[in-house]
Amino acid sequence: YRVPLPTAGRWREIFNTDATDYGGSGKGNGGAVEARAEAGGISATMLLPPLSTIMLEFAPD
């Protein structure tokens, strides 16, 4: 999925209910996604596991 984000840069995945720690299948984004500014705005392509919630935190360099 392409998801809009407020700021370009690295976003760290701080919570994923599909993680194996919570009994999920372990699908996710490898710990982070990169948001880029494009013609349609700022967004990141990410995996959103079904029936789950993820939380991202902006992680500037």
CHARMM internal coordinates of N, CA and C (Angstrom, degrees):
IC EDIT
DIST 1 N 1 CA 1.4409
DIST 1 CA 1 C 1.5216
ANGL 1 N 1 CA 1 C 109.93
DIST 1 C 2 N 1.3204
ANGL 1 CA 1 C 2 N 117.31
DIHE 1 N 1 CA 1 C 2 N 146.10
DIST 2 N 2 CA 1.4617
ANGL 1 C 2 N 2 CA 122.28
DIHE 1 CA 1 C 2 N 2 CA 171.81
DIST 2 CA 2 C 1.5285
ANGL 2 N 2 CA 2 C 106.06
DIHE 1 C 2 N 2 CA 2 C -99.45
DIST 2 C 3 N 1.3293
ANGL 2 CA 2 C 3 N 115.47
DIHE 2 N 2 CA 2 C 3 N 120.80
DIST 3 N 3 CA 1.4625
ANGL 2 C 3 N 3 CA 122.16
DIHE 2 CA 2 C 3 N 3 CA -174.53
DIST 3 CA 3 C 1.5306
ANGL 3 N 3 CA 3 C 109.55
DIHE 2 C 3 N 3 CA 3 C -118.73
DIST 3 C 4 N 1.3463
ANGL 3 CA 3 C 4 N 118.02
DIHE 3 N 3 CA 3 C 4 N 129.48
DIST 4 N 4 CA 1.4607
ANGL 3 C 4 N 4 CA 119.45
DIHE 3 CA 3 C 4 N 4 CA 177.53
DIST 4 CA 4 C 1.5294
ANGL 4 N 4 CA 4 C 111.06
DIHE 3 C 4 N 4 CA 4 C -70.27
DIST 4 C 5 N 1.3280
ANGL 4 CA 4 C 5 N 115.83
DIHE 4 N 4 CA 4 C 5 N 142.36
DIST 5 N 5 CA 1.4644
ANGL 4 C 5 N 5 CA 122.17
DIHE 4 CA 4 C 5 N 5 CA 177.83
DIST 5 CA 5 C 1.5263
ANGL 5 N 5 CA 5 C 108.15
DIHE 4 C 5 N 5 CA 5 C -133.48
DIST 5 C 6 N 1.3407
ANGL 5 CA 5 C 6 N 118.10
DIHE 5 N 5 CA 5 C 6 N 155.18
DIST 6 N 6 CA 1.4637
ANGL 5 C 6 N 6 CA 120.35
DIHE 5 CA 5 C 6 N 6 CA -174.55
DIST 6 CA 6 C 1.5258
ANGL 6 N 6 CA 6 C 115.47
DIHE 5 C 6 N 6 CA 6 C -75.23
DIST 6 C 7 N 1.3391
ANGL 6 CA 6 C 7 N 118.10
DIHE 6 N 6 CA 6 C 7 N -21.13
DIST 7 N 7 CA 1.4608
ANGL 6 C 7 N 7 CA 121.32
DIHE 6 CA 6 C 7 N 7 CA -174.89
DIST 7 CA 7 C 1.5203
ANGL 7 N 7 CA 7 C 110.33
DIHE 6 C 7 N 7 CA 7 C -141.03
DIST 7 C 8 N 1.3274
ANGL 7 CA 7 C 8 N 116.64
DIHE 7 N 7 CA 7 C 8 N 137.93
DIST 8 N 8 CA 1.4634
ANGL 7 C 8 N 8 CA 120.93
DIHE 7 CA 7 C 8 N 8 CA 175.47
DIST 8 CA 8 C 1.5209
ANGL 8 N 8 CA 8 C 109.36
DIHE 7 C 8 N 8 CA 8 C -72.80
DIST 8 C 9 N 1.3187
ANGL 8 CA 8 C 9 N 116.17
DIHE 8 N 8 CA 8 C 9 N 148.11
DIST 9 N 9 CA 1.4588
ANGL 8 C 9 N 9 CA 121.77
DIHE 8 CA 8 C 9 N 9 CA 178.28
DIST 9 CA 9 C 1.5173
ANGL 9 N 9 CA 9 C 111.73
DIHE 8 C 9 N 9 CA 9 C 131.90
DIST 9 C 10 N 1.3180
ANGL 9 CA 9 C 10 N 115.34
DIHE 9 N 9 CA 9 C 10 N -164.94
DIST 10 N 10 CA 1.4669
ANGL 9 C 10 N 10 CA 122.05
DIHE 9 CA 9 C 10 N 10 CA -176.11
DIST 10 CA 10 C 1.5267
ANGL 10 N 10 CA 10 C 110.14
DIHE 9 C 10 N 10 CA 10 C -85.60
DIST 10 C 11 N 1.3310
ANGL 10 CA 10 C 11 N 115.10
DIHE 10 N 10 CA 10 C 11 N 133.17
DIST 11 N 11 CA 1.4613
ANGL 10 C 11 N 11 CA 122.51
DIHE 10 CA 10 C 11 N 11 CA 176.54
DIST 11 CA 11 C 1.5219
ANGL 11 N 11 CA 11 C 107.86
DIHE 10 C 11 N 11 CA 11 C -121.15
DIST 11 C 12 N 1.3068
ANGL 11 CA 11 C 12 N 116.02
DIHE 11 N 11 CA 11 C 12 N 122.10
DIST 12 N 12 CA 1.4624
ANGL 11 C 12 N 12 CA 122.49
DIHE 11 CA 11 C 12 N 12 CA -177.67
DIST 12 CA 12 C 1.5281
ANGL 12 N 12 CA 12 C 109.52
DIHE 11 C 12 N 12 CA 12 C -88.37
DIST 12 C 13 N 1.3282
ANGL 12 CA 12 C 13 N 115.58
DIHE 12 N 12 CA 12 C 13 N 135.15
DIST 13 N 13 CA 1.4612
ANGL 12 C 13 N 13 CA 121.11
DIHE 12 CA 12 C 13 N 13 CA 176.77
DIST 13 CA 13 C 1.5317
ANGL 13 N 13 CA 13 C 107.48
DIHE 12 C 13 N 13 CA 13 C -81.43
DIST 13 C 14 N 1.3343
ANGL 13 CA 13 C 14 N 117.34
DIHE 13 N 13 CA 13 C 14 N 108.70
DIST 14 N 14 CA 1.4661
ANGL 13 C 14 N 14 CA 120.56
DIHE 13 CA 13 C 14 N 14 CA -175.72
DIST 14 CA 14 C 1.5236
ANGL 14 N 14 CA 14 C 112.77
DIHE 13 C 14 N 14 CA 14 C -97.48
DIST 14 C 15 N 1.3321
ANGL 14 CA 14 C 15 N 117.04
DIHE 14 N 14 CA 14 C 15 N -14.61
DIST 15 N 15 CA 1.4650
ANGL 14 C 15 N 15 CA 120.25
DIHE 14 CA 14 C 15 N 15 CA 179.69
DIST 15 CA 15 C 1.5136
ANGL 15 N 15 CA 15 C 108.38
DIHE 14 C 15 N 15 CA 15 C -154.42
DIST 15 C 16 N 1.3270
ANGL 15 CA 15 C 16 N 116.67
DIHE 15 N 15 CA 15 C 16 N 134.53
DIST 16 N 16 CA 1.4583
ANGL 15 C 16 N 16 CA 122.72
DIHE 15 CA 15 C 16 N 16 CA 178.47
DIST 16 CA 16 C 1.5215
ANGL 16 N 16 CA 16 C 107.02
DIHE 15 C 16 N 16 CA 16 C -146.40
DIST 16 C 17 N 1.3273
ANGL 16 CA 16 C 17 N 117.05
DIHE 16 N 16 CA 16 C 17 N 110.76
DIST 17 N 17 CA 1.4649
ANGL 16 C 17 N 17 CA 119.95
DIHE 16 CA 16 C 17 N 17 CA -177.80
DIST 17 CA 17 C 1.5199
ANGL 17 N 17 CA 17 C 112.62
DIHE 16 C 17 N 17 CA 17 C -68.36
DIST 17 C 18 N 1.3333
ANGL 17 CA 17 C 18 N 117.94
DIHE 17 N 17 CA 17 C 18 N -11.27
DIST 18 N 18 CA 1.4612
ANGL 17 C 18 N 18 CA 120.80
DIHE 17 CA 17 C 18 N 18 CA 177.21
DIST 18 CA 18 C 1.5317
ANGL 18 N 18 CA 18 C 111.86
DIHE 17 C 18 N 18 CA 18 C -90.38
DIST 18 C 19 N 1.3235
ANGL 18 CA 18 C 19 N 117.77
DIHE 18 N 18 CA 18 C 19 N 3.21
DIST 19 N 19 CA 1.4690
ANGL 18 C 19 N 19 CA 121.30
DIHE 18 CA 18 C 19 N 19 CA 177.79
DIST 19 CA 19 C 1.5318
ANGL 19 N 19 CA 19 C 109.93
DIHE 18 C 19 N 19 CA 19 C -65.96
DIST 19 C 20 N 1.3140
ANGL 19 CA 19 C 20 N 115.92
DIHE 19 N 19 CA 19 C 20 N 150.71
DIST 20 N 20 CA 1.4646
ANGL 19 C 20 N 20 CA 120.33
DIHE 19 CA 19 C 20 N 20 CA 179.65
DIST 20 CA 20 C 1.5268
ANGL 20 N 20 CA 20 C 111.70
DIHE 19 C 20 N 20 CA 20 C -62.68
DIST 20 C 21 N 1.3377
ANGL 20 CA 20 C 21 N 117.89
DIHE 20 N 20 CA 20 C 21 N -25.31
DIST 21 N 21 CA 1.4730
ANGL 20 C 21 N 21 CA 121.32
DIHE 20 CA 20 C 21 N 21 CA 176.68
DIST 21 CA 21 C 1.5218
ANGL 21 N 21 CA 21 C 111.79
DIHE 20 C 21 N 21 CA 21 C -58.76
DIST 21 C 22 N 1.3297
ANGL 21 CA 21 C 22 N 116.66
DIHE 21 N 21 CA 21 C 22 N -27.23
DIST 22 N 22 CA 1.4627
ANGL 21 C 22 N 22 CA 121.85
DIHE 21 CA 21 C 22 N 22 CA -177.95
DIST 22 CA 22 C 1.5246
ANGL 22 N 22 CA 22 C 112.12
DIHE 21 C 22 N 22 CA 22 C -108.10
DIST 22 C 23 N 1.3235
ANGL 22 CA 22 C 23 N 117.32
DIHE 22 N 22 CA 22 C 23 N 14.71
DIST 23 N 23 CA 1.4563
ANGL 22 C 23 N 23 CA 121.25
DIHE 22 CA 22 C 23 N 23 CA 178.31
DIST 23 CA 23 C 1.5186
ANGL 23 N 23 CA 23 C 114.08
DIHE 22 C 23 N 23 CA 23 C 85.53
DIST 23 C 24 N 1.3307
ANGL 23 CA 23 C 24 N 117.42
DIHE 23 N 23 CA 23 C 24 N 13.12
DIST 24 N 24 CA 1.4645
ANGL 23 C 24 N 24 CA 121.35
DIHE 23 CA 23 C 24 N 24 CA -179.56
DIST 24 CA 24 C 1.5179
ANGL 24 N 24 CA 24 C 112.28
DIHE 23 C 24 N 24 CA 24 C -88.40
DIST 24 C 25 N 1.3161
ANGL 24 CA 24 C 25 N 115.49
DIHE 24 N 24 CA 24 C 25 N -174.49
DIST 25 N 25 CA 1.4661
ANGL 24 C 25 N 25 CA 121.27
DIHE 24 CA 24 C 25 N 25 CA -177.02
DIST 25 CA 25 C 1.5239
ANGL 25 N 25 CA 25 C 113.43
DIHE 24 C 25 N 25 CA 25 C -83.84
DIST 25 C 26 N 1.3282
ANGL 25 CA 25 C 26 N 117.72
DIHE 25 N 25 CA 25 C 26 N -10.84
DIST 26 N 26 CA 1.4630
ANGL 25 C 26 N 26 CA 120.76
DIHE 25 CA 25 C 26 N 26 CA 178.34
DIST 26 CA 26 C 1.5142
ANGL 26 N 26 CA 26 C 114.69
DIHE 25 C 26 N 26 CA 26 C 88.93
DIST 26 C 27 N 1.3351
ANGL 26 CA 26 C 27 N 117.95
DIHE 26 N 26 CA 26 C 27 N 10.58
DIST 27 N 27 CA 1.4663
ANGL 26 C 27 N 27 CA 120.28
DIHE 26 CA 26 C 27 N 27 CA 178.03
DIST 27 CA 27 C 1.5243
ANGL 27 N 27 CA 27 C 109.14
DIHE 26 C 27 N 27 CA 27 C -77.98
DIST 27 C 28 N 1.3221
ANGL 27 CA 27 C 28 N 115.30
DIHE 27 N 27 CA 27 C 28 N 140.57
DIST 28 N 28 CA 1.4584
ANGL 27 C 28 N 28 CA 119.01
DIHE 27 CA 27 C 28 N 28 CA 179.84
DIST 28 CA 28 C 1.5062
ANGL 28 N 28 CA 28 C 111.35
DIHE 27 C 28 N 28 CA 28 C -174.96
DIST 28 C 29 N 1.3132
ANGL 28 CA 28 C 29 N 115.63
DIHE 28 N 28 CA 28 C 29 N -157.31
DIST 29 N 29 CA 1.4614
ANGL 28 C 29 N 29 CA 122.14
DIHE 28 CA 28 C 29 N 29 CA -173.50
DIST 29 CA 29 C 1.5150
ANGL 29 N 29 CA 29 C 113.27
DIHE 28 C 29 N 29 CA 29 C -112.61
DIST 29 C 30 N 1.2984
ANGL 29 CA 29 C 30 N 117.95
DIHE 29 N 29 CA 29 C 30 N 20.92
DIST 30 N 30 CA 1.4584
ANGL 29 C 30 N 30 CA 120.83
DIHE 29 CA 29 C 30 N 30 CA 178.10
DIST 30 CA 30 C 1.5177
ANGL 30 N 30 CA 30 C 113.14
DIHE 29 C 30 N 30 CA 30 C 66.54
DIST 30 C 31 N 1.3252
ANGL 30 CA 30 C 31 N 116.72
DIHE 30 N 30 CA 30 C 31 N 21.94
DIST 31 N 31 CA 1.4550
ANGL 30 C 31 N 31 CA 120.85
DIHE 30 CA 30 C 31 N 31 CA 175.88
DIST 31 CA 31 C 1.5078
ANGL 31 N 31 CA 31 C 115.63
DIHE 30 C 31 N 31 CA 31 C 96.93
DIST 31 C 32 N 1.3387
ANGL 31 CA 31 C 32 N 118.51
DIHE 31 N 31 CA 31 C 32 N -16.77
DIST 32 N 32 CA 1.4681
ANGL 31 C 32 N 32 CA 119.57
DIHE 31 CA 31 C 32 N 32 CA -179.03
DIST 32 CA 32 C 1.5257
ANGL 32 N 32 CA 32 C 111.18
DIHE 31 C 32 N 32 CA 32 C -163.46
DIST 32 C 33 N 1.3370
ANGL 32 CA 32 C 33 N 115.24
DIHE 32 N 32 CA 32 C 33 N 160.02
DIST 33 N 33 CA 1.4649
ANGL 32 C 33 N 33 CA 122.78
DIHE 32 CA 32 C 33 N 33 CA 172.05
DIST 33 CA 33 C 1.5257
ANGL 33 N 33 CA 33 C 107.89
DIHE 32 C 33 N 33 CA 33 C -131.74
DIST 33 C 34 N 1.3133
ANGL 33 CA 33 C 34 N 116.36
DIHE 33 N 33 CA 33 C 34 N 159.44
DIST 34 N 34 CA 1.4672
ANGL 33 C 34 N 34 CA 122.17
DIHE 33 CA 33 C 34 N 34 CA 179.92
DIST 34 CA 34 C 1.5251
ANGL 34 N 34 CA 34 C 108.74
DIHE 33 C 34 N 34 CA 34 C -114.93
DIST 34 C 35 N 1.3343
ANGL 34 CA 34 C 35 N 116.81
DIHE 34 N 34 CA 34 C 35 N 118.08
DIST 35 N 35 CA 1.4663
ANGL 34 C 35 N 35 CA 121.67
DIHE 34 CA 34 C 35 N 35 CA 177.15
DIST 35 CA 35 C 1.5211
ANGL 35 N 35 CA 35 C 109.00
DIHE 34 C 35 N 35 CA 35 C -90.17
DIST 35 C 36 N 1.3372
ANGL 35 CA 35 C 36 N 115.52
DIHE 35 N 35 CA 35 C 36 N 136.42
DIST 36 N 36 CA 1.4590
ANGL 35 C 36 N 36 CA 120.85
DIHE 35 CA 35 C 36 N 36 CA -178.70
DIST 36 CA 36 C 1.5314
ANGL 36 N 36 CA 36 C 110.03
DIHE 35 C 36 N 36 CA 36 C -125.33
DIST 36 C 37 N 1.3156
ANGL 36 CA 36 C 37 N 114.87
DIHE 36 N 36 CA 36 C 37 N 146.54
DIST 37 N 37 CA 1.4664
ANGL 36 C 37 N 37 CA 120.70
DIHE 36 CA 36 C 37 N 37 CA 174.90
DIST 37 CA 37 C 1.5241
ANGL 37 N 37 CA 37 C 108.21
DIHE 36 C 37 N 37 CA 37 C -84.80
DIST 37 C 38 N 1.3264
ANGL 37 CA 37 C 38 N 116.30
DIHE 37 N 37 CA 37 C 38 N 123.12
DIST 38 N 38 CA 1.4578
ANGL 37 C 38 N 38 CA 122.54
DIHE 37 CA 37 C 38 N 38 CA 178.77
DIST 38 CA 38 C 1.5199
ANGL 38 N 38 CA 38 C 108.59
DIHE 37 C 38 N 38 CA 38 C -132.44
DIST 38 C 39 N 1.3073
ANGL 38 CA 38 C 39 N 117.12
DIHE 38 N 38 CA 38 C 39 N -177.98
DIST 39 N 39 CA 1.4632
ANGL 38 C 39 N 39 CA 121.58
DIHE 38 CA 38 C 39 N 39 CA -176.93
DIST 39 CA 39 C 1.5306
ANGL 39 N 39 CA 39 C 112.63
DIHE 38 C 39 N 39 CA 39 C -55.74
DIST 39 C 40 N 1.3060
ANGL 39 CA 39 C 40 N 117.71
DIHE 39 N 39 CA 39 C 40 N -34.52
DIST 40 N 40 CA 1.4615
ANGL 39 C 40 N 40 CA 121.45
DIHE 39 CA 39 C 40 N 40 CA -178.23
DIST 40 CA 40 C 1.5144
ANGL 40 N 40 CA 40 C 114.23
DIHE 39 C 40 N 40 CA 40 C -88.11
DIST 40 C 41 N 1.3277
ANGL 40 CA 40 C 41 N 118.38
DIHE 40 N 40 CA 40 C 41 N 3.42
DIST 41 N 41 CA 1.4637
ANGL 40 C 41 N 41 CA 121.60
DIHE 40 CA 40 C 41 N 41 CA -178.47
DIST 41 CA 41 C 1.5194
ANGL 41 N 41 CA 41 C 110.70
DIHE 40 C 41 N 41 CA 41 C 118.22
DIST 41 C 42 N 1.3087
ANGL 41 CA 41 C 42 N 115.77
DIHE 41 N 41 CA 41 C 42 N -165.94
DIST 42 N 42 CA 1.4655
ANGL 41 C 42 N 42 CA 121.90
DIHE 41 CA 41 C 42 N 42 CA -179.31
DIST 42 CA 42 C 1.5234
ANGL 42 N 42 CA 42 C 108.40
DIHE 41 C 42 N 42 CA 42 C -96.70
DIST 42 C 43 N 1.3402
ANGL 42 CA 42 C 43 N 116.17
DIHE 42 N 42 CA 42 C 43 N 128.91
DIST 43 N 43 CA 1.4612
ANGL 42 C 43 N 43 CA 120.07
DIHE 42 CA 42 C 43 N 43 CA -179.66
DIST 43 CA 43 C 1.5198
ANGL 43 N 43 CA 43 C 110.28
DIHE 42 C 43 N 43 CA 43 C -157.03
DIST 43 C 44 N 1.3277
ANGL 43 CA 43 C 44 N 114.41
DIHE 43 N 43 CA 43 C 44 N 166.70
DIST 44 N 44 CA 1.4614
ANGL 43 C 44 N 44 CA 121.53
DIHE 43 CA 43 C 44 N 44 CA 176.76
DIST 44 CA 44 C 1.5196
ANGL 44 N 44 CA 44 C 108.71
DIHE 43 C 44 N 44 CA 44 C -133.71
DIST 44 C 45 N 1.3193
ANGL 44 CA 44 C 45 N 115.65
DIHE 44 N 44 CA 44 C 45 N 144.67
DIST 45 N 45 CA 1.4553
ANGL 44 C 45 N 45 CA 120.82
DIHE 44 CA 44 C 45 N 45 CA 172.92
DIST 45 CA 45 C 1.5167
ANGL 45 N 45 CA 45 C 107.29
DIHE 44 C 45 N 45 CA 45 C -90.18
DIST 45 C 46 N 1.3333
ANGL 45 CA 45 C 46 N 116.08
DIHE 45 N 45 CA 45 C 46 N 127.83
DIST 46 N 46 CA 1.4618
ANGL 45 C 46 N 46 CA 119.23
DIHE 45 CA 45 C 46 N 46 CA -177.59
DIST 46 CA 46 C 1.5170
ANGL 46 N 46 CA 46 C 111.69
DIHE 45 C 46 N 46 CA 46 C -146.36
DIST 46 C 47 N 1.3178
ANGL 46 CA 46 C 47 N 114.28
DIHE 46 N 46 CA 46 C 47 N 160.04
DIST 47 N 47 CA 1.4522
ANGL 46 C 47 N 47 CA 122.13
DIHE 46 CA 46 C 47 N 47 CA 174.72
DIST 47 CA 47 C 1.5208
ANGL 47 N 47 CA 47 C 107.88
DIHE 46 C 47 N 47 CA 47 C -87.89
DIST 47 C 48 N 1.3272
ANGL 47 CA 47 C 48 N 116.21
DIHE 47 N 47 CA 47 C 48 N 124.87
DIST 48 N 48 CA 1.4559
ANGL 47 C 48 N 48 CA 121.49
DIHE 47 CA 47 C 48 N 48 CA 175.36
DIST 48 CA 48 C 1.5224
ANGL 48 N 48 CA 48 C 107.36
DIHE 47 C 48 N 48 CA 48 C -114.96
DIST 48 C 49 N 1.3410
ANGL 48 CA 48 C 49 N 117.38
DIHE 48 N 48 CA 48 C 49 N 100.22
DIST 49 N 49 CA 1.4569
ANGL 48 C 49 N 49 CA 120.02
DIHE 48 CA 48 C 49 N 49 CA -178.27
DIST 49 CA 49 C 1.5345
ANGL 49 N 49 CA 49 C 110.84
DIHE 48 C 49 N 49 CA 49 C -60.80
DIST 49 C 50 N 1.3360
ANGL 49 CA 49 C 50 N 117.70
DIHE 49 N 49 CA 49 C 50 N 146.80
DIST 50 N 50 CA 1.4634
ANGL 49 C 50 N 50 CA 120.09
DIHE 49 CA 49 C 50 N 50 CA -179.78
DIST 50 CA 50 C 1.5263
ANGL 50 N 50 CA 50 C 111.44
DIHE 49 C 50 N 50 CA 50 C -64.25
DIST 50 C 51 N 1.3184
ANGL 50 CA 50 C 51 N 115.53
DIHE 50 N 50 CA 50 C 51 N 145.98
DIST 51 N 51 CA 1.4724
ANGL 50 C 51 N 51 CA 123.23
DIHE 50 CA 50 C 51 N 51 CA 176.41
DIST 51 CA 51 C 1.5236
ANGL 51 N 51 CA 51 C 112.54
DIHE 50 C 51 N 51 CA 51 C 54.80
DIST 51 C 52 N 1.3132
ANGL 51 CA 51 C 52 N 117.02
DIHE 51 N 51 CA 51 C 52 N 39.07
DIST 52 N 52 CA 1.4619
ANGL 51 C 52 N 52 CA 120.06
DIHE 51 CA 51 C 52 N 52 CA -178.36
DIST 52 CA 52 C 1.5224
ANGL 52 N 52 CA 52 C 110.30
DIHE 51 C 52 N 52 CA 52 C -137.51
DIST 52 C 53 N 1.3094
ANGL 52 CA 52 C 53 N 114.83
DIHE 52 N 52 CA 52 C 53 N 171.85
DIST 53 N 53 CA 1.4632
ANGL 52 C 53 N 53 CA 122.87
DIHE 52 CA 52 C 53 N 53 CA 176.62
DIST 53 CA 53 C 1.5139
ANGL 53 N 53 CA 53 C 108.27
DIHE 52 C 53 N 53 CA 53 C -129.12
DIST 53 C 54 N 1.3301
ANGL 53 CA 53 C 54 N 116.72
DIHE 53 N 53 CA 53 C 54 N 136.97
DIST 54 N 54 CA 1.4603
ANGL 53 C 54 N 54 CA 119.65
DIHE 53 CA 53 C 54 N 54 CA 171.57
DIST 54 CA 54 C 1.5230
ANGL 54 N 54 CA 54 C 108.05
DIHE 53 C 54 N 54 CA 54 C -123.21
DIST 54 C 55 N 1.3189
ANGL 54 CA 54 C 55 N 115.65
DIHE 54 N 54 CA 54 C 55 N 151.00
DIST 55 N 55 CA 1.4624
ANGL 54 C 55 N 55 CA 121.86
DIHE 54 CA 54 C 55 N 55 CA 175.47
DIST 55 CA 55 C 1.5182
ANGL 55 N 55 CA 55 C 107.69
DIHE 54 C 55 N 55 CA 55 C -124.96
DIST 55 C 56 N 1.3235
ANGL 55 CA 55 C 56 N 115.41
DIHE 55 N 55 CA 55 C 56 N 134.88
DIST 56 N 56 CA 1.4593
ANGL 55 C 56 N 56 CA 121.61
DIHE 55 CA 55 C 56 N 56 CA -179.97
DIST 56 CA 56 C 1.5222
ANGL 56 N 56 CA 56 C 109.79
DIHE 55 C 56 N 56 CA 56 C -115.44
DIST 56 C 57 N 1.3357
ANGL 56 CA 56 C 57 N 115.29
DIHE 56 N 56 CA 56 C 57 N 149.52
DIST 57 N 57 CA 1.4600
ANGL 56 C 57 N 57 CA 122.12
DIHE 56 CA 56 C 57 N 57 CA 176.62
DIST 57 CA 57 C 1.5206
ANGL 57 N 57 CA 57 C 107.60
DIHE 56 C 57 N 57 CA 57 C -129.58
DIST 57 C 58 N 1.3344
ANGL 57 CA 57 C 58 N 117.00
DIHE 57 N 57 CA 57 C 58 N 131.27
DIST 58 N 58 CA 1.4551
ANGL 57 C 58 N 58 CA 120.59
DIHE 57 CA 57 C 58 N 58 CA 179.00
DIST 58 CA 58 C 1.5208
ANGL 58 N 58 CA 58 C 109.04
DIHE 57 C 58 N 58 CA 58 C -64.26
DIST 58 C 59 N 1.3218
ANGL 58 CA 58 C 59 N 116.34
DIHE 58 N 58 CA 58 C 59 N 131.06
DIST 59 N 59 CA 1.4695
ANGL 58 C 59 N 59 CA 122.04
DIHE 58 CA 58 C 59 N 59 CA -177.01
DIST 59 CA 59 C 1.5248
ANGL 59 N 59 CA 59 C 109.24
DIHE 58 C 59 N 59 CA 59 C -125.60
DIST 59 C 60 N 1.3450
ANGL 59 CA 59 C 60 N 117.79
DIHE 59 N 59 CA 59 C 60 N 79.96
DIST 60 N 60 CA 1.4641
ANGL 59 C 60 N 60 CA 119.45
DIHE 59 CA 59 C 60 N 60 CA -179.49
DIST 60 CA 60 C 1.5211
ANGL 60 N 60 CA 60 C 111.39
DIHE 59 C 60 N 60 CA 60 C -64.15
DIST 60 C 61 N 1.3205
ANGL 60 CA 60 C 61 N 115.92
DIHE 60 N 60 CA 60 C 61 N 154.74
DIST 61 N 61 CA 1.4737
ANGL 60 C 61 N 61 CA 120.71
DIHE 60 CA 60 C 61 N 61 CA -178.73
DIST 61 CA 61 C 1.4931
ANGL 61 N 61 CA 61 C 112.49
DIHE 60 C 61 N 61 CA 61 C -63.51
END
COOR INIT
IC SEED 1 N 1 CA 1 C
IC BUILD
